[in-house]
């Protein structure tokens, strides 16, 4: 149920009950018959509730109520013609219906209300003829005057309440806009709005750090500084967004005013026209909002890590990385090739489980004591493969420390030696 229908139901019920009192006095003074009294009860006591029931059952209660606003003067016009156009009653009825429609639809509504009032009067006059009884008793006149004043105040209170609500909504919108601008103007990320053709509608001040002011003028091509290799892909993605309405993520490279190329990760959302008559899903798409974050350093680090990971896997020496508690975190392919153990067999297990027991425990205690003292150890040892065969290796063990000099990881690097290779650290070997 639309709020307008609820408000008008209350106003119509009260005002028509007052009309029933006023017109009932006129009918009593004129000694009217039972038919007149029955029509009076139907029109002014039952009618408001019938309209409310119609509004409840209507799929669009607001539209139904707007139709009721024109039905009111039509019926009142017929009643006034039947009563002979008593001046004060005619004034009150015409004034109230015109005022109600003027509030809802402006001067067009007021003019239409007057026309409906006249049509209602003609609907009575044409078959029944024109009669004139302009005078009313002092009591009826006083009731009309008082009723008109109360109705004006009631409508004024409704309009006042609506204005107060609108003002609160405007205040909230202004506060939301202020917070939004505060966020976008101080955020490090780039926030922009472009039209369907990729022209600037808005660019946050953060864009001024990378582009010249001339490149940010409203209506200018927002992608003129896009890297040549990204032009087709990014412009095509924008067209997909503005046609489908679905968001997408993009990676793009932009040339800055200084000539550098920066890498950005962007999220693109469709922007729809603000049309209250259409559902949001059906509103026309007028452009897109693009939120971008500079990820140049992050991407560079990722590339470095990829190179390091590739080198880690391809290096000839075997490598084992364990945490400070000795639990294996990762191994490379050479570890599998030399020892015969697959990565999934050793990762997560203790490094001590894979010692061949060909050196006493004191050997390993001394080894890690030196690592803790000097940061590294290297020498030759005897080891046993997964299949039980024995081989000699050269191994180095290094400690990785954090900023507070606490050991966080151990890195063991080893390679298989020829059986006749000399021991580089005889004191440390078995």
SEZA-506730 format. One line per field, with one value per residue (C-alpha): x, y, z; chain. Coordinates in nm, 4 decimals. Layout:
SEZA-506730
east = X, ...
north = Y, ...
up = Z, ...
mol = A, ...
//
This chain:
SEZA-506730
east = 0.0000, 0.1450, 0.1811, -0.0281, -0.3295, -0.3036, -0.2796, -0.5656, -0.7823, -0.7508, -0.8159, -1.1036, -1.2748, -1.2638, -1.3592, -1.6423, -1.7824, -1.7855, -1.9587, -2.2194, -2.2931, -2.3206, -2.5268, -2.7345, -2.8362, -2.9375, -3.1430, -3.3050, -3.3903, -3.5451, -3.7340, -3.5633, -3.6894, -3.5364, -3.3648, -3.1670, -3.0604, -2.9567, -2.7488, -2.5940, -2.4804, -2.3470, -2.1569, -2.0086, -1.9850, -1.9283, -1.7540, -1.4124, -1.3849, -1.4823, -1.2048, -0.9561, -1.0516, -1.0042, -0.6578, -0.5640, -0.6703, -0.5001, -0.1526, -0.0534, -0.2161, -0.0610, -0.2041, -0.5445, -0.5387, -0.4518, -0.7630, -0.9691, -0.8605, -1.0480, -1.3466, -1.4054, -1.4808, -1.6877, -1.9268, -1.9282, -2.0171, -2.3233, -2.4245, -2.3875, -2.6039, -2.8677, -2.8642, -2.9002, -2.5434, -2.5570, -2.2771, -2.0821, -2.1065, -2.0067, -1.7089, -1.5910, -1.6242, -1.4582, -1.1806, -1.0982, -1.0853, -0.8876, -0.6405, -0.5910, -0.5189, -0.2949, -0.0796, -0.0522, -0.0213, 0.0300, -0.1788, -0.2676, -0.4220, -0.6167, -0.7502, -0.8496, -1.0248, -1.2362, -1.3253, -1.4296, -1.6406, -1.8162, -1.8704, -2.0282, -2.2636, -2.3585, -2.4236, -2.7005, -2.8270, -2.8710, -3.1295, -3.2721, -3.2540, -3.0893, -3.2112, -3.0720, -3.0722, -2.7662, -2.8504, -2.7679, -2.8608, -2.6148, -2.5283, -2.4527, -2.2511, -2.0472, -1.9831, -1.8655, -1.6320, -1.4904, -1.4578, -1.2706, -1.0286, -0.9650, -0.9198, -0.6656, -0.4738, -0.4884, -0.3509, -0.0901, 0.0212, 0.0516, 0.2596, 0.4683, 0.5367, 0.6347, 0.8672, 1.0285, 1.0851, 1.2239, 1.4553, 1.5849, 1.6400, 1.8231, 2.0371, 2.1278, 2.2058, 2.4249, 2.6047, 2.6524, 2.7813, 3.0174, 3.1567, 3.1832, 3.3761, 3.5967, 3.6800, 3.7390, 3.9403, 4.1731, 4.1913, 4.5089, 4.3117, 4.1965, 3.8182, 3.6618, 3.3332, 3.3279, 3.0450, 2.9597, 3.2312, 3.5052, 3.5084, 3.5718, 3.2677, 3.4575, 3.8122, 3.9233, 4.2092, 4.4379, 4.4528, 4.6430, 4.9436, 4.9906, 4.8189, 4.8426, 4.5348, 4.4608, 4.4239, 4.1501, 3.9157, 3.5486, 3.4676, 3.8302, 3.9259, 3.9834, 4.2017, 4.4322, 4.7209, 4.6500, 4.9389, 4.9131, 4.8953, 4.6024, 4.3868, 4.1727, 4.1245, 4.0278, 3.7985, 3.6289, 3.5772, 3.4135, 3.1674, 3.0805, 3.0095, 2.7872, 2.5932, 2.5487, 2.5526, 2.7877, 3.1000, 3.4483, 3.8086, 4.0833, 4.4583, 4.5882, 4.9017, 4.8918, 5.1572, 5.2094, 5.2833, 5.6494, 5.6629, 5.6677, 5.4394, 5.2443, 5.0418, 4.6869, 4.4242, 4.0736, 3.7149, 3.4564, 3.0887, 2.7994, 2.6255, 2.2509, 2.0351, 1.8443, 1.4908, 1.2485, 0.9837, 1.1978, 1.3388, 1.7129, 1.7735, 1.5943, 1.7329, 1.9385, 2.3170, 2.4872, 2.8497, 3.0785, 3.2664, 3.6292, 3.8158, 4.1884, 4.4769, 4.8427, 4.9967, 5.3229, 5.5479, 5.3334, 5.3449, 5.7210, 5.7680, 5.5474, 5.7560, 6.0733, 5.9227, 5.8248, 6.1815, 6.3153, 6.0701, 6.1696, 6.5353, 6.4623, 6.3011, 6.5597, 6.8810, 7.1190, 7.1627, 6.8930, 6.7335, 6.5269, 6.3607, 6.2328, 6.0918, 6.2609, 6.1143, 6.2685, 5.9446, 6.0032, 5.8169, 5.9357, 6.1876, 6.2884, 6.3074, 6.6752, 6.5925, 6.3579, 6.6104, 6.8968, 6.7145, 6.4288, 6.1690, 5.8731, 5.7899, 5.4540, 5.6339, 5.8519, 5.6693, 5.5200, 5.7438, 6.0481, 6.3840, 6.5360, 6.3229, 6.5296, 6.8740, 7.0419, 7.1799, 7.5205, 7.6388, 7.5898, 7.3386, 7.6306, 7.7303, 7.3953, 7.3989, 7.7368, 7.6173, 7.3143, 7.5077, 7.7508, 7.4633, 7.3108, 7.6498, 7.7846, 7.4766, 7.5907, 7.7671, 7.9066, 8.0821, 8.0458, 7.8339, 7.7188, 7.3491, 7.1073, 6.8495, 6.4899, 6.5855, 6.8622, 7.1631, 7.4353, 7.5892, 7.8237, 7.7100, 7.8342, 7.5862, 7.5506, 7.3010, 7.2104, 6.9911, 6.7383, 6.6731, 6.4074, 6.4615, 6.5011, 6.7705, 6.5470, 6.5874, 6.2771, 6.3935, 6.6751, 6.7909, 6.9840, 7.1577, 7.3342, 7.4642, 7.5893, 7.9691, 8.1853, 8.2842, 8.6476, 8.5679, 8.7654, 8.5964, 8.5786, 8.5163, 8.6821, 8.6239, 8.2517, 8.2138, 8.1468
north = 0.0000, 0.3319, 0.5941, 0.8423, 0.6086, 0.5756, 0.9513, 1.0327, 0.7628, 0.9348, 1.2822, 1.1650, 0.9740, 1.2731, 1.5374, 1.3345, 1.2628, 1.6397, 1.6849, 1.4288, 1.6438, 1.9669, 1.8267, 1.6239, 1.9528, 2.0920, 1.7804, 1.7972, 2.1636, 2.0792, 1.7736, 1.5341, 1.1822, 0.8436, 0.8158, 1.1333, 1.0126, 0.6767, 0.8395, 1.0680, 0.7714, 0.5886, 0.8892, 1.0392, 0.7500, 0.4361, 0.5902, 0.6609, 0.2986, 0.1628, 0.3674, 0.2412, -0.1193, -0.0506, 0.0925, -0.2147, -0.4476, -0.2444, -0.3540, 0.0158, 0.1776, 0.5170, 0.5315, 0.4220, 0.6986, 0.9614, 0.8531, 0.8857, 1.2475, 1.3263, 1.1110, 1.3173, 1.6508, 1.4707, 1.3282, 1.6406, 1.8466, 1.6288, 1.6669, 2.0449, 2.0638, 1.8496, 2.0820, 2.3910, 2.5204, 2.6533, 2.9100, 2.8138, 2.4410, 2.4830, 2.6967, 2.4457, 2.1465, 2.3147, 2.4644, 2.1368, 1.9179, 2.1764, 2.2189, 1.8433, 1.8026, 2.1099, 1.9585, 1.6304, 1.7533, 2.1280, 2.3765, 2.1088, 1.9024, 2.1996, 2.2882, 1.9270, 1.9133, 2.2197, 2.0608, 1.7355, 1.9374, 2.1094, 1.7786, 1.6285, 1.9241, 1.8938, 1.5210, 1.6183, 1.9293, 1.7698, 1.5097, 1.6815, 2.0504, 2.3496, 2.4631, 2.7429, 2.7537, 2.9691, 3.0501, 2.8417, 2.8703, 3.0355, 2.6981, 2.5412, 2.8480, 2.8313, 2.4607, 2.5215, 2.8001, 2.5952, 2.2823, 2.4693, 2.6138, 2.2745, 2.1087, 2.3719, 2.3197, 1.9408, 1.9545, 2.2030, 1.9660, 1.6807, 1.8977, 2.0167, 1.6571, 1.5634, 1.8623, 1.7646, 1.4115, 1.5418, 1.7721, 1.4856, 1.2782, 1.5691, 1.6134, 1.2451, 1.2611, 1.5676, 1.4005, 1.0848, 1.2887, 1.4774, 1.1528, 1.0045, 1.3054, 1.3036, 0.9379, 0.9660, 1.2868, 1.1486, 0.7861, 0.6598, 0.4534, 0.6043, 0.6484, 0.7643, 0.7727, 0.7507, 0.7578, 0.4754, 0.5886, 0.6062, 0.9853, 1.1406, 1.2329, 1.2450, 1.1728, 1.1711, 1.4051, 1.1014, 1.0959, 1.4246, 1.2364, 1.0465, 1.2522, 1.6122, 1.8240, 1.8572, 1.4801, 1.4826, 1.7398, 1.6266, 1.4860, 1.3926, 1.0369, 0.8571, 0.5912, 0.8133, 0.7271, 0.3562, 0.1366, 0.0557, -0.3186, -0.2766, -0.0402, -0.2956, -0.5230, -0.2478, -0.0564, -0.3815, -0.4724, -0.1325, -0.1951, -0.5345, -0.3719, -0.0916, -0.3360, -0.6228, -0.4338, -0.6933, -0.5854, -0.7020, -0.6902, -0.5562, -0.5263, -0.2282, -0.0249, 0.3552, 0.5997, 0.8747, 1.2397, 1.1635, 0.8935, 0.5964, 0.2975, 0.1985, -0.1203, -0.1012, -0.3495, -0.2108, -0.3006, -0.1704, -0.1274, -0.0175, 0.3116, 0.3292, 0.6376, 0.7552, 0.6845, 0.6234, 0.4895, 0.1996, -0.0873, -0.0701, -0.3785, -0.2111, 0.1416, 0.2686, 0.2306, 0.5667, 0.4762, 0.3012, 0.3595, 0.2469, 0.1929, 0.1322, 0.0462, 0.0876, -0.2602, -0.1876, -0.2796, -0.5801, -0.7115, -0.6521, -0.8495, -1.1273, -1.1438, -1.1585, -1.4354, -1.6251, -1.5997, -1.7081, -1.9993, -2.1056, -2.0881, -2.2786, -2.5639, -2.5764, -2.5444, -2.8430, -2.8508, -2.9898, -2.7430, -2.7945, -2.5070, -2.5768, -2.3575, -2.2809, -2.5976, -2.8109, -2.8868, -2.9061, -2.6380, -2.6985, -2.8877, -2.8570, -3.1073, -3.1835, -3.3007, -3.5610, -3.6594, -3.7092, -3.8589, -4.0401, -3.8864, -3.7073, -3.3595, -3.4678, -3.7384, -3.4939, -3.1593, -3.1077, -3.3654, -3.3072, -3.2724, -3.5036, -3.7930, -3.8019, -3.8131, -4.1368, -4.2199, -4.2572, -3.9677, -3.9646, -3.7258, -3.5270, -3.4450, -3.2745, -3.1026, -2.9491, -2.8626, -2.6607, -2.5073, -2.3606, -2.2450, -2.0606, -1.9137, -1.8149, -1.8278, -2.1174, -2.4523, -2.6457, -2.9758, -3.3310, -3.6092, -3.9599, -4.0041, -4.2769, -4.2527, -4.3636, -4.6974, -4.7569, -4.6782, -4.4667, -4.1577, -3.8826, -3.5214, -3.1714, -2.9763, -2.6229, -2.5151, -2.1482, -1.9726, -1.7071, -1.4423, -1.1724, -0.8067, -0.9008, -1.1587, -1.4529, -1.7632, -1.8151, -2.0712, -2.3035, -2.3502, -2.6672, -2.6852, -3.0062, -3.1925, -3.5434, -3.5911, -3.8464, -4.1174, -3.9995, -3.6318, -3.4796, -3.3788, -2.9975, -3.0045, -3.3180, -3.2062, -3.1888, -3.5097, -3.8636
up = 0.0000, -0.1084, 0.1620, -0.0422, -0.0331, 0.3454, 0.4002, 0.1649, 0.3233, 0.6601, 0.5143, 0.2943, 0.5761, 0.8136, 0.5558, 0.4031, 0.7506, 0.8074, 0.4698, 0.5768, 0.8825, 0.6815, 0.3943, 0.6412, 0.8077, 0.4688, 0.3913, 0.7355, 0.6865, 0.3469, 0.4781, 0.2312, 0.1762, 0.2554, -0.0837, -0.0235, 0.3187, 0.1777, -0.0953, 0.1661, 0.3752, 0.0695, -0.0651, 0.2498, 0.4945, 0.2832, -0.0193, 0.1469, 0.2627, -0.0795, -0.2422, 0.0144, -0.0584, -0.4296, -0.3628, -0.1561, -0.4374, -0.7093, -0.8307, -0.8259, -0.5219, -0.5947, -0.9434, -0.8135, -0.5519, -0.8118, -1.0013, -0.6836, -0.6507, -0.9734, -0.8814, -0.5639, -0.7413, -1.0045, -0.7429, -0.5287, -0.8348, -0.8879, -0.5227, -0.5327, -0.8450, -0.6729, -0.3704, -0.5909, -0.5492, -0.1918, -0.1964, 0.1139, 0.0541, -0.3125, -0.2076, 0.0533, -0.1820, -0.4802, -0.2677, -0.0895, -0.4016, -0.6020, -0.3146, -0.2814, -0.6528, -0.6611, -0.3849, -0.5748, -0.9361, -0.9384, -1.1332, -1.3911, -1.1132, -0.9772, -1.3226, -1.3906, -1.0551, -1.1450, -1.4812, -1.3090, -1.0640, -1.3538, -1.5365, -1.2262, -1.1983, -1.5672, -1.5205, -1.2772, -1.4543, -1.7979, -1.6901, -1.3806, -1.4686, -1.3001, -0.9594, -0.7398, -0.3596, -0.2833, 0.0747, 0.3820, 0.7468, 0.9845, 1.1371, 0.7973, 0.6968, 1.0178, 0.9727, 0.6134, 0.7259, 1.0126, 0.7974, 0.5220, 0.7763, 0.9364, 0.5981, 0.4922, 0.8158, 0.7740, 0.4201, 0.5375, 0.8152, 0.5666, 0.3320, 0.6288, 0.7312, 0.3772, 0.3562, 0.6835, 0.5561, 0.2282, 0.4177, 0.6294, 0.3151, 0.1504, 0.4602, 0.4563, 0.0852, 0.1336, 0.4223, 0.2166, -0.0760, 0.1550, 0.2965, -0.0514, -0.1800, 0.1296, 0.0699, -0.3042, -0.2773, -0.0104, -0.1192, -0.2768, -0.5280, -0.8554, -0.8809, -1.2077, -1.3940, -1.7728, -2.0256, -2.2635, -2.5063, -2.2428, -2.1936, -1.8523, -1.6432, -1.3138, -1.1995, -0.8355, -0.7360, -0.7046, -1.0871, -1.0771, -0.9389, -1.2644, -1.5407, -1.6558, -1.5805, -1.9520, -1.9780, -1.7101, -1.8648, -1.8708, -2.2119, -2.2916, -2.3819, -2.0515, -2.2196, -2.4211, -2.1847, -2.1935, -2.3070, -2.6782, -2.6178, -2.3753, -2.5843, -2.7669, -2.4656, -2.2164, -2.4532, -2.5495, -2.1831, -2.1211, -2.4036, -2.2571, -1.9194, -2.0565, -2.2734, -2.0278, -1.6986, -1.5475, -1.3577, -1.4534, -1.3347, -1.5569, -1.5580, -1.7480, -1.7956, -1.8009, -1.9176, -1.6612, -1.7275, -1.6563, -1.9234, -1.6851, -1.7294, -1.4192, -1.3747, -1.2355, -1.1298, -1.1908, -1.1064, -1.3571, -1.2595, -1.4825, -1.3918, -1.4518, -1.5037, -1.1969, -1.3114, -1.0283, -1.2666, -1.3856, -1.1802, -1.1256, -1.3409, -1.6359, -1.5989, -1.8904, -1.8514, -1.9020, -1.8266, -1.5819, -1.2574, -1.2620, -0.9344, -0.9954, -0.7659, -0.8506, -0.8290, -1.0107, -0.7182, -0.6331, -0.9906, -1.0070, -0.6872, -0.8200, -1.1345, -0.9271, -0.7165, -1.0296, -1.1583, -0.8208, -0.8061, -1.1561, -1.0624, -0.7393, -0.9295, -1.2089, -1.0088, -1.0163, -0.6378, -0.4131, -0.1730, 0.1395, 0.3267, 0.6791, 0.9524, 1.2827, 1.4344, 1.1603, 0.9719, 0.5954, 0.3989, 0.0442, -0.1681, -0.5316, -0.8157, -0.7617, -0.4085, -0.5550, -0.8206, -0.5727, -0.2730, -0.4480, -0.2144, -0.3769, -0.2492, -0.1031, 0.0976, 0.2897, 0.3041, 0.6481, 0.8146, 1.0332, 0.8580, 1.1215, 0.9918, 0.6733, 0.8306, 0.7270, 1.0747, 0.9103, 1.1313, 1.5086, 1.6694, 1.8120, 1.4536, 1.3880, 1.7273, 1.6423, 1.2908, 1.4062, 1.6951, 1.4412, 1.2223, 1.5177, 1.6060, 1.2635, 1.0412, 0.8189, 0.7957, 0.4992, 0.4566, 0.3225, 0.4648, 0.3822, 0.3068, 0.2086, -0.0702, -0.0501, -0.2103, 0.0467, -0.1725, -0.0129, -0.1662, -0.0560, -0.0692, -0.0189, 0.1957, 0.3271, 0.5924, 0.6428, 0.8963, 0.7902, 1.0565, 1.0950, 1.1841, 1.5507, 1.4680, 1.5477, 1.3312, 1.1193, 0.8609, 0.7696, 0.4097, 0.3215, -0.0145, -0.1238, -0.4273, -0.4859, -0.4905, -0.6588, -0.4157, -0.4203, -0.3506, -0.0677, 0.2531, 0.2696, 0.6458, 0.7868, 1.1407, 1.0747, 0.8723, 0.9772
mol = A, A, A, A, A, A, A, A, A, A, A, A, A, A, A, A, A, A, A, A, A, A, A, A, A, A, A, A, A, A, A, A, A, A, A, A, A, A, A, A, A, A, A, A, A, A, A, A, A, A, A, A, A, A, A, A, A, A, A, A, A, A, A, A, A, A, A, A, A, A, A, A, A, A, A, A, A, A, A, A, A, A, A, A, A, A, A, A, A, A, A, A, A, A, A, A, A, A, A, A, A, A, A, A, A, A, A, A, A, A, A, A, A, A, A, A, A, A, A, A, A, A, A, A, A, A, A, A, A, A, A, A, A, A, A, A, A, A, A, A, A, A, A, A, A, A, A, A, A, A, A, A, A, A, A, A, A, A, A, A, A, A, A, A, A, A, A, A, A, A, A, A, A, A, A, A, A, A, A, A, A, A, A, A, A, A, A, A, A, A, A, A, A, A, A, A, A, A, A, A, A, A, A, A, A, A, A, A, A, A, A, A, A, A, A, A, A, A, A, A, A, A, A, A, A, A, A, A, A, A, A, A, A, A, A, A, A, A, A, A, A, A, A, A, A, A, A, A, A, A, A, A, A, A, A, A, A, A, A, A, A, A, A, A, A, A, A, A, A, A, A, A, A, A, A, A, A, A, A, A, A, A, A, A, A, A, A, A, A, A, A, A, A, A, A, A, A, A, A, A, A, A, A, A, A, A, A, A, A, A, A, A, A, A, A, A, A, A, A, A, A, A, A, A, A, A, A, A, A, A, A, A, A, A, A, A, A, A, A, A, A, A, A, A, A, A, A, A, A, A, A, A, A, A, A, A, A, A, A, A, A, A, A, A, A, A, A, A, A, A, A, A, A, A, A, A, A, A, A, A, A, A, A, A, A, A, A, A, A, A, A, A, A, A, A, A, A, A, A, A, A, A, A, A, A, A, A, A, A, A, A, A, A, A, A, A, A, A, A, A, A, A, A, A, A, A, A, A, A, A
//
